[in-house]
Amino acid sequence: MSNILDLQMIWWYWILLGLLLAAIELATPGGFFFMFFAVSALLGGVLDVMGLLEADTLQWGLFSVLSLVCLAFFRKPLLERMNKNDRHEAVDSIVGELATALSPMTPGQYGRAEVRGAAWTARNVDTVPIDAGERGRVMAVRGLELDIQSERSR
């Protein structure tokens, strides 16, 4: 008579566990935590069907090690790849672009300037004044402020 505590991990248990973990991954918002455990469980089931992994301790060991190794090495690159389109253009990329002064600025004075349709606090880093409506070149981005230089001085 078989002991009730002596349950063997049958191959279809691994497949069922893998599918359940995959469903949980699909139901949760993009963290990619359960996916690696699902793949490891499915691989364990396939190896058990093929007769390559019969001992329960080897199955559980492979499942645990493979899941954690894949999670450690593949999660971050996968998240970066999936979120590639979510990255917004860096603010520093506006250095060198043209800005239109919205207010007159004497050298060293702060005012407002428009770049890419957005109004910014700007500082005139040039030696000549910049009039309202005059175009200037963005020289640097300092937080939420721009350093601009008149196009006349180029």
C-alpha positions, 0 to 999 in steps of 0.5 A: 500500500502506498503512503499518502505522503509519498506523492510523485511529481507526475509530468502533467503536474509540471505542465499544469503548474507551468500553465497556471504560472503563465496564466498568472503572468498574463493576469499581472501587469508586466513584471515578468516574475512568474514567466520564468517559473512557468517556463521552468515548470514546463521544461521540467514536465517535458524532461519528465515525459522524455524520461530524462528527469525521473527523480523528484528531487532532481525535478524540484532542484532543476525547477528552482535553480533554473527559475532563479537563474533565468529570473536573475539574468533575463528579467532586466534585459527583457523589461528594458526591451519591452519598455524601449518604446516607453522611453521618452527623449532625453531633455538634454537632447534639446541642447543645440536647438533653437529657442524663441525668446518670449521676453527680453533678456539682458546678459545674465538675466532670466526670462522665458523661451519657447523650445519645441512648443513648450515654454521654459525658464531661460537665462541669457548666457550671451554678452548681447541682449536677446529681444522678445521674439528673437531666436537663440541657441540652447547651450545647456539644460540645468534642471528645468532651466535653459541657458540660451545664446543669441543667434546674432553672436554666432 
